[in-house]
Amino acid sequence: MSVSNIQDQLLAQFQKINLNGEKDTFFGKRRLSAIASFKNLGLPTIKNEDWKYANLKGLSNHQFDFIKKSEISKNEIEGLDFSKIAGLKITFINGVFSEEHSSLGHNQEAIKVLNLKQALKDCPELLDQHFGKYVNIEVDGVIASNAALNEDGSVIFIGENTTANQPIIINTIFDTNLSDVASFGHHLVVVGENSEAKIVEISTTIGERSSFNNTLTELIVGKSSRVDYYKIQNENDASYHLGTTQVIQKDNSYFYSATITVNGGFVRNNLNLVLDGQHIDNHMYGLYIPNGSQFVDNHTIVDHKLPNCQSNELYKGVLMDKSTGVFNGKIFVREDAQKTNAYQNCRNVITSDSATMNSKPQLEIWADDVKCSHGTTTGKLNDEAIFYMQSRGIPKAEAVKLQLIAFAEDVVSQIKIEEIKEILEGLIEAKLS
C-alpha cells in the first residue's frame, strides 16, 4: 500500500478549513502556499534518501479524525506520568487547546504563554516577525502539510533580561479511546536577549487506537541567552509521531536539548540547529529504547555558519525485540566558520538478534581551522561483565538490566529538571525490565 490514502485524507481535511476572512492575511497566504507545496511534494517515501528507512505507508491503514473533541476526565489527565511536573503548562488534547488542563499563570509583558489563537489577538506583531519564518514549506512535505492544516499551537515569549524561574511545559495528549486521531500543532518559542528558559515538550497517548502527531516547533535563542529544551515521547504502540524542531541561535547563546523516546510506535524526530552567530555553545543529547516492533528515527542537523562556536552531540539507543532504530546526524561547517569545535557520537546496544539499527553520521567541512569528529558504534552487551556480575550473585536478567540502565545514564544524568529525571528513571527501569 502506498501513502496516497493518507495524502488524500489530508487534502480532504484542508477543504474543510474555513478560509473566509483569512485569505489575505499572512496565515491565509501561508496556508494556500503550503497546500500547493504539499500537492506537489506529498509525504516523503523511502525513495527519499533522508527517509529511506522511515516508511510512512502504514499511515494509510487508518482513517483519522481531525480536531476530535475528547471526553477524558481530569483524573485521567492527572494520572499521566508527567502530569505532576511543576511549571507553567499549556495543554492540547487531540490538537484542541484545553484551558481547563493548562496553568498559564499571569501573562506579563516579559513572559507570555499563549495558545496560537489567543496570540493572534494579543501579539500579532510577534507572529508576523517569527511564525513560520525558519522552515521551508517548499521542500519538505511534512512541514508543508503542517503549515496547511495547523489549527492551533503554543506561543511562548520570554522578553529581554528575563529569567523564567519555572519550566514551561507544552503538553500534547491524544485520546484514542474511540477513534484514530490526528493533530497538526505549531509551536513558537522566542527567548529574548540575555534571558533564560527551560522548555519541555511532552507527547502522551491515552487509549489503544492510533494517533498521527505532525508537530513543528520553532525556537529562537537570542543573544547571550540560555535555553534548556526537553522533548519527551511516551505514546502508544499505534502512534505516528513526525516532529520537527528548528532552532536558531544568536551570538554568545547556549542551547541544551534532550530528546527522550520512551515509547512510540513510529517516531521521526528532526532536530535542526542553525548557529547564526559567534561564541555559541550547544549540547544535544538523545535516548531511545524501542521494543516490540517500535520504530524510532532521529535526524539531526547542526549548521555552523560563523566562527568560534562549538557543538557537542551524544545519542544513545537500546534496541529490543524486533524494533528498529535510525540515527542520521549531519554537521556542516561553513567557509566562514573558522575555530569551530564540533563533536558527534551515536552509541547503540542491541539486545536481540531481530533488532535493527541504521546509523549514518555525516560531517561536511569547508573551513580549515577546525576541530571536528564523528563516530558511531552498535553492538551487544559485554558478556564478561554479565558473567562477572553473575559470579557475585546477581541473576543474569538483573545484571543485563543494570548494564542497560548504566548505559542510558550518560544521557539521563544530563537532565537538569529533577522531577523529569526521576520520572524518566522509573519509566526506563520498568521498560528495561
Secondary structure, 3 states (H helix, E strand, C coil): CCCHHHHHHHHHHHHCCCCCCCCCCHHHHHHHHHHHHHHHHCCCCCCCHHHCCCCHHHHHHCCCEECCCCCCCHHHHHCCCCCCCCCEEEEEECCEEEEEEEECCCCCCCEEEEEHHHHHHHCHHHHHHHCCCCCCCCCCHHHHHHHHHCCECEEEEECCCCECCCCEEEEEEEECCCCCEEEEEEEEEEECCCCEEEEEEEEEEECCCCEEEEEEEEEEECCCCEEEEEEEEECCCCEEEEEEEEEEECCCCEEEEEEEEEECCEEEEEEEEEECCCCCEEEEEEEECCCCCCEEEEEEEEEECCCCCEEEEEEEEEECCCCEEEEEEEEEECCCCCCEEEEEEEEEEECCCCCEEEEEEEEEECCCCEEEEEEEEEECCCHHHHHHHHHCCCCHHHHHHHHHHHHHHHHHCCCCCHHHHHHHHHHHHHHHC
